[in-house]
């Protein structure tokens, strides 16, 4: 039963084939899920390692033994990084959750010309990513970077494979993994109203590959889900 749920274990709390959970995770396991000594438990350290553990002792800090270690548990074989124009809070949070479920390694909120919002609650966003990672049982919790301007993102990713989802592009995004097999990918998606003409020209000038998500205009959060779902079909 217990492997249906995953718990965060701090990397420093795994030692000599034993583990200890913090108070919050212990409370959830003990008082909400009613787990008992002898139960197997799925553990995720947020840095790319999953564990199968066996509970030995309950209390404010549940402890037990490590049975198996699973490097890169629940992770894609190829890293994908997402840069997303800042959108309204509820829609941005939906995009965060789904991007996490679909395996992104990092998320960079972008401050773009047509962004209605220009700030992000990073603490809240990081908590949401942690919750989503546990729910979908992936061992690496995506990084949420500080909001950046487009030019700064371009400079930071100069030597990377970058793709941009532009309205009117002709090449399907499904072609990208064929062009760049086994390469990590950086994908950029605009806000409501898409990129401005200046931003589109800047991205194109800096060799960001324009790709299509189909013939319809998609909301930003829908574009995130669509793009990542298609890429997942080809890289896993």
C-alpha positions in Angstrom: 0.0 0.0 0.0 2.6 2.5 1.1 4.4 2.6 -2.3 1.4 4.4 -3.7 2.6 7.5 -1.8 6.0 9.1 -1.9 7.8 11.1 0.8 10.6 13.6 0.7 13.7 12.5 2.6 16.5 15.0 3.1 19.7 13.7 1.5 21.5 14.2 4.8 18.9 12.0 6.5 19.9 8.9 4.5 23.0 7.3 6.2 24.4 3.8 6.5 21.3 2.2 4.8 18.9 4.0 7.2 16.6 7.0 6.8 14.8 9.5 9.0 11.9 11.7 7.9 11.3 15.2 9.1 8.3 16.1 11.2 6.0 17.2 8.4 6.6 14.0 6.3 6.4 11.8 9.5 3.1 13.4 10.5 1.6 12.7 7.1 2.8 9.1 7.0 1.8 8.3 10.6 -1.3 10.3 11.3 -2.9 10.8 7.9 -1.9 7.5 6.1 -1.7 5.4 9.3 1.5 3.7 8.2 2.9 1.2 10.6 6.3 -0.5 11.3 7.1 -3.0 8.6 5.4 -1.0 5.9 7.4 -0.3 2.7 7.7 3.4 1.9 8.8 5.3 -1.3 11.4 8.0 -0.6 12.6 10.8 -2.9 15.5 13.0 -2.1 14.8 15.8 -4.6 18.3 15.5 -6.1 17.6 12.5 -8.4 17.6 9.5 -6.2 14.6 7.4 -5.1 14.6 4.8 -2.4 12.5 1.9 -1.2 12.5 1.9 2.6 11.0 -0.1 5.4 9.6 1.6 8.4 11.1 0.5 11.7 10.0 3.2 14.2 7.2 5.7 14.3 7.1 9.0 16.2 7.8 12.7 15.4 10.6 11.5 13.1 9.8 8.2 11.4 12.9 6.1 10.8 13.7 2.8 9.0 16.0 0.9 6.7 16.9 1.5 3.1 16.1 -1.6 1.0 16.8 -0.4 -2.5 18.2 2.7 -4.1 16.9 3.9 -7.5 19.0 6.6 -9.2 17.1 8.9 -11.6 13.8 7.4 -10.4 10.9 8.7 -12.5 13.2 10.9 -14.6 13.4 11.5 -18.3 16.4 10.2 -20.2 17.0 13.6 -21.7 16.7 16.9 -19.7 14.2 19.4 -20.7 14.2 23.0 -19.4 11.2 25.4 -19.7 11.2 29.1 -20.0 7.7 30.5 -19.7 6.3 34.0 -20.0 4.7 35.0 -16.7 0.9 34.5 -16.8 -1.9 34.9 -14.3 -1.4 33.1 -11.0 -3.8 30.2 -11.4 -2.7 29.5 -14.9 1.0 29.8 -14.0 0.6 27.4 -11.2 -1.2 24.9 -13.4 1.7 25.1 -15.9 4.2 24.5 -13.0 2.3 21.4 -11.9 2.0 19.9 -15.3 5.6 20.8 -16.3 6.7 19.0 -13.2 4.6 15.9 -14.0 6.0 15.9 -17.5 9.6 15.9 -16.3 11.2 19.3 -16.8 14.5 19.9 -14.9 14.1 23.6 -14.5 11.5 26.4 -15.0 12.5 30.0 -15.7 9.7 32.6 -15.5 10.2 35.2 -18.2 9.4 38.9 -18.0 8.1 39.7 -21.5 6.5 42.6 -23.3 3.0 41.2 -23.2 3.1 39.8 -19.6 0.2 41.1 -17.5 2.0 40.0 -14.4 5.7 40.6 -13.9 6.4 38.8 -10.6 6.3 35.3 -9.2 6.0 34.0 -5.6 9.0 31.8 -5.7 8.5 30.3 -2.3 5.0 29.2 -3.2 6.1 28.0 -6.6 8.8 25.8 -5.1 6.5 24.3 -2.6 4.0 23.4 -5.4 6.8 21.8 -7.4 7.8 19.7 -4.4 4.2 18.5 -3.9 3.7 17.7 -7.6 7.0 15.8 -7.7 5.9 13.6 -4.8 2.5 13.0 -6.3 4.0 11.8 -9.6 6.9 10.1 -7.9 9.9 11.7 -9.6 13.2 11.8 -7.7 14.4 15.2 -8.9 12.4 18.3 -7.9 12.6 20.9 -10.7 14.4 24.1 -10.0 12.4 27.3 -10.2 14.7 30.1 -11.2 14.4 33.8 -10.5 12.3 35.7 -13.2 14.5 36.8 -16.0 14.3 39.1 -19.0 14.4 37.5 -22.4 17.9 38.8 -23.3 19.3 37.3 -20.1 17.8 33.9 -20.8 19.2 34.0 -24.4 22.7 34.8 -23.0 22.4 32.1 -20.3 21.5 29.4 -22.9 23.8 30.5 -25.7 25.4 27.0 -26.1 22.2 25.0 -25.7 19.6 23.6 -28.1 16.8 26.1 -27.9 13.3 25.8 -29.4 10.6 28.4 -29.4 6.8 27.8 -29.8 5.7 30.5 -32.2 2.3 31.0 -33.7 2.6 30.4 -37.5 5.7 28.2 -37.4 5.8 25.4 -39.8 8.1 22.7 -38.3 6.3 20.4 -35.9 7.9 20.2 -32.5 8.0 16.4 -32.9 10.8 16.9 -35.4 13.2 18.3 -32.8 14.2 15.0 -31.1 15.0 13.7 -34.5 17.2 16.6 -35.3 19.0 16.6 -31.9 18.9 13.1 -30.5 20.2 12.7 -27.0 20.6 16.4 -26.5 19.1 18.4 -23.6 16.5 20.9 -24.8 15.5 24.4 -23.7 12.0 25.3 -24.7 10.5 28.9 -24.6 6.8 29.7 -24.6 5.3 33.2 -24.5 2.5 34.7 -22.4 -1.0 35.7 -23.2 -0.9 37.3 -26.7 2.3 35.5 -27.6 5.7 37.1 -28.1 6.0 40.6 -29.4 7.4 41.2 -32.9 10.6 42.5 -31.3 10.9 39.4 -29.1 10.2 37.0 -32.0 12.9 38.7 -34.1 15.4 38.6 -31.1 14.8 34.9 -30.6 15.1 34.1 -34.3 18.2 36.2 -34.6 19.8 34.2 -31.8 19.1 30.8 -33.5 16.1 29.8 -31.3 14.4 27.2 -33.5 10.8 28.1 -34.3 8.4 25.1 -33.9 4.7 24.6 -34.2 2.2 23.0 -31.8 -0.5 22.7 -34.4 -3.0 24.9 -36.3 -4.8 26.3 -33.3 -3.9 29.2 -30.9 -3.3 27.7 -27.5 -3.2 29.3 -24.1 0.2 29.4 -22.6 -0.4 26.6 -20.0 -2.0 24.4 -22.8 1.1 25.0 -24.9 3.3 23.9 -22.1 1.4 20.7 -21.7 1.2 20.0 -25.4 4.9 20.7 -26.1 6.2 18.6 -23.2 3.8 15.7 -23.9 5.0 15.5 -27.5 8.6 15.6 -26.5 8.1 13.0 -23.9 6.9 10.6 -26.6 10.3 10.8 -28.3 12.8 11.0 -25.5 11.6 8.2 -23.1 
